[in-house]
Amino acid sequence: MARQSLHRSYRLQHFNLMVVLYTFPSFLKSPLITAIFFLFFTILSMLFFFLFRGMAYCKYIYPIGSVNTAFARTSPVWLSTYEEECKSCKKPDCALACPYELNPSKFEERKSMMYCTMCMECAHTTRFLHGLSRTALSEYMPWVIVGNYLQKTFGFPKWVDMTGLVAMLMALSLVLFLVWASFTLIAKITGKSFREVLLTLGYAFAPLMIVGGLSHVLEFFFIEYYHNIVNGFSQAFGLGIHAEPLAKRGDHWLRIFRIFPFIAGFWSMYILWRRTEFIGKYGRLSVFLVSSILPVVYILLSLLVLVGVLFFPAQHFHRH
């Protein structure tokens, strides 16, 4: 996959930098020479990226790659996907995860697993969707509609997720607009500068990120992080320990973590009420109501996500 080639390119740059620094310590003291040095290896890294994309080196140059291909043709082991669960998948996550840029969902159709090395990346790195994207309401969300339109119109490759990019830009734009609009209005109400209002009340939005983010962090810990951390230490120090995930995607008990966005929203509003005292007691309630627009919208969106998960579940989850 593309990221494998990028990682190879980054390692190449890092290796060459270390060689130059330790062998010729005075070489990079000139700004011009340093700029030329990094420009050269940046161009070289881009060349490696396009040359070895899709594991081209392993497929066609490296001798072991040819041996793997021969085993793939004669191996009694066959890798297949769940036909019912995967037939409606428009963007196969298993294909995006494959370092060889293969599509496991097409193995049955083509009756061939050529170049597949059974690394099982496809089975372990299915894309994990958040919030409303994991519900049946996903197709009606504006970021999904716009993202799919851009994806089809401009023909972006599948490893470019325009839906995720549009969702991030929409969320960022909404937050910045709400903060700017509410604080501008407060500045006019109180006669204070926008900067003073921002520095006084801006701290109250910290729980939205810190506490609200615990919902995803804890869910991922039980699904992905725990066993990867334990198995990584076990492999590094030869402990002989093998850990399994503490939970599976779609387990109902994981929904308990969805309480954190609500805690974050109300905590933010509490801090806002306390901080408005520094703005001035005159019109304090008005200042609080206006400044609470962002946490209120955050709480409403969290409620919409909860309703979507409970009453409009996705028709299927990817299974391993």
SVG drawing of the C-alpha trace seen along z (x, -y; Angstrom):
<svg xmlns="http://www.w3.org/2000/svg" viewBox="-35 -49 68 77">
<polyline fill="none" stroke="black" stroke-width="0.4" points="0.0,0.0 1.0,-3.6 1.8,-4.1 4.3,-1.2 6.2,-3.0 6.1,-6.3 7.5,-4.6 10.3,-3.2 11.0,-6.6 11.1,-8.2 13.5,-5.5 15.7,-6.2 15.8,-9.9 16.5,-9.2 19.3,-6.8 21.1,-9.1 20.8,-12.0 22.4,-9.9 25.2,-8.9 26.0,-12.5 25.8,-13.8 28.1,-11.2 30.5,-10.9 30.7,-14.6 29.6,-16.6 30.5,-20.0 28.7,-19.2 25.3,-20.6 26.5,-23.8 25.8,-25.7 22.1,-26.6 22.4,-26.3 24.0,-22.8 21.5,-21.7 18.6,-22.8 20.1,-21.1 20.7,-17.9 17.1,-17.7 15.7,-18.7 17.7,-15.9 16.5,-13.2 12.9,-14.5 12.9,-14.1 14.6,-10.6 11.9,-9.6 9.1,-10.6 10.8,-8.5 10.9,-5.5 7.2,-6.1 6.1,-5.9 8.5,-3.1 7.7,-0.8 4.1,-1.5 1.9,1.6 5.0,3.6 6.4,3.5 9.9,4.2 8.7,7.3 6.7,8.5 9.1,8.1 12.6,7.5 13.1,9.2 13.8,13.0 11.7,14.0 8.7,12.3 8.7,14.8 8.9,17.7 5.9,16.3 4.0,16.1 4.7,19.8 3.5,20.8 0.4,18.7 -0.5,20.7 -0.1,24.1 -1.0,23.3 -3.9,25.4 -4.9,22.3 -7.5,20.0 -8.5,16.6 -12.0,15.5 -14.5,12.8 -18.0,13.0 -20.2,12.9 -23.4,11.5 -21.7,9.0 -19.3,7.7 -21.5,7.6 -22.8,4.1 -19.3,2.7 -18.6,-0.1 -15.0,-0.7 -13.5,2.6 -11.4,1.8 -9.6,5.1 -8.3,3.9 -7.2,0.6 -5.3,2.5 -3.4,4.8 0.3,3.8 0.2,5.4 -2.9,3.4 -4.8,6.6 -8.6,7.0 -9.4,10.1 -13.1,9.7 -12.2,10.6 -10.2,13.8 -13.3,16.0 -14.4,14.3 -10.9,14.6 -10.1,17.9 -6.6,16.7 -4.6,15.4 -1.5,14.5 0.9,12.3 -1.0,12.8 1.5,13.7 -1.2,14.3 0.1,11.4 -3.6,11.0 -3.4,7.2 -6.8,7.3 -8.3,9.2 -6.9,6.9 -7.2,3.4 -10.8,2.9 -11.5,-0.8 -13.3,-1.8 -16.0,-4.4 -17.1,-6.8 -20.4,-8.3 -23.1,-8.6 -20.9,-6.9 -21.6,-3.7 -25.4,-4.0 -28.0,-3.6 -28.2,-7.4 -24.7,-7.6 -25.7,-8.0 -27.9,-11.1 -25.1,-13.0 -23.9,-16.1 -20.2,-15.2 -20.9,-11.7 -22.9,-13.2 -20.3,-15.8 -17.4,-13.4 -18.9,-10.8 -19.6,-13.4 -16.0,-14.7 -14.7,-11.2 -16.6,-10.3 -16.3,-13.7 -12.5,-14.0 -11.7,-10.3 -9.6,-10.2 -8.0,-6.8 -9.8,-4.6 -7.0,-5.2 -8.0,-8.8 -11.0,-9.1 -12.8,-12.3 -15.7,-11.6 -13.4,-11.8 -11.7,-14.9 -15.0,-16.7 -16.2,-15.7 -13.1,-17.1 -13.3,-20.4 -17.1,-20.7 -16.5,-20.1 -13.6,-22.5 -15.5,-25.2 -18.6,-24.8 -16.5,-25.1 -14.5,-28.1 -17.7,-29.9 -19.6,-29.2 -16.7,-30.4 -16.2,-33.5 -19.9,-34.4 -20.6,-33.9 -17.5,-35.7 -18.0,-38.6 -21.5,-39.0 -20.3,-38.8 -17.7,-41.5 -20.4,-43.8 -22.6,-43.1 -19.9,-43.7 -17.9,-46.3 -14.7,-44.2 -12.3,-43.2 -12.7,-39.9 -9.2,-38.8 -10.1,-39.4 -13.4,-37.5 -11.5,-34.6 -8.8,-34.4 -11.4,-34.5 -13.9,-32.0 -11.9,-29.9 -10.6,-27.6 -14.1,-26.3 -14.0,-24.4 -11.1,-22.2 -13.4,-19.4 -15.0,-19.0 -11.7,-17.6 -10.1,-16.1 -13.2,-14.4 -15.2,-14.0 -12.3,-12.2 -12.3,-9.5 -15.3,-8.0 -13.2,-7.0 -10.0,-6.4 -11.5,-3.9 -13.5,-2.1 -10.3,-1.7 -8.4,-0.5 -10.6,2.5 -10.9,3.2 -7.4,2.4 -4.9,0.9 -4.7,3.4 -3.8,6.6 -1.4,4.7 0.5,3.2 0.7,6.5 1.7,8.5 4.2,5.9 6.0,6.1 5.7,9.8 7.4,10.1 10.1,7.5 11.1,9.1 10.4,12.8 7.7,13.2 5.7,15.7 2.4,14.0 -0.4,13.7 -3.4,11.4 -6.7,11.2 -8.9,8.1 -11.0,7.3 -14.0,6.5 -15.2,6.8 -16.6,4.0 -20.3,3.8 -20.4,5.1 -23.3,3.4 -21.6,2.8 -19.1,0.5 -21.9,-2.1 -21.4,-3.0 -18.5,-5.1 -20.8,-7.4 -21.7,-9.1 -18.4,-11.0 -19.4,-13.5 -22.4,-14.5 -20.2,-14.8 -17.8,-17.0 -20.6,-19.2 -22.2,-19.9 -18.8,-20.3 -17.9,-22.9 -21.1,-24.8 -20.3,-24.8 -16.9,-26.2 -18.4,-28.9 -20.8,-29.9 -17.9,-30.3 -15.8,-32.1 -18.5,-34.6 -18.0,-36.2 -14.7,-37.6 -16.5,-39.2 -18.8,-41.2 -21.9,-40.5 -24.0,-42.8 -25.7,-40.7 -24.0,-37.6 -26.9,-35.3 -26.9,-36.7 -23.1,-36.2 -23.5,-32.6 -26.3,-31.7 -24.4,-33.1 -21.1,-31.5 -22.8,-28.1 -23.8,-27.7 -20.8,-25.5 -21.2,-23.0 -25.0,-22.9 -24.4,-22.0 -21.9,-19.4 -24.4,-17.9 -27.1,-17.8 -24.8,-16.2 -23.8,-13.6 -27.5,-12.9 -28.1,-12.5 -25.2,-10.0 -26.6,-8.0 -30.1,-8.0 -28.6,-6.8 -26.6,-4.0 -29.6,-2.8 -32.5,-3.1 -30.8,-3.2 -28.0,-0.6 -26.0,0.2 -27.3,3.2 -24.0,5.0 -20.6,4.7 -17.4,5.9 -16.5,9.2 -13.1,10.9"/>
</svg>
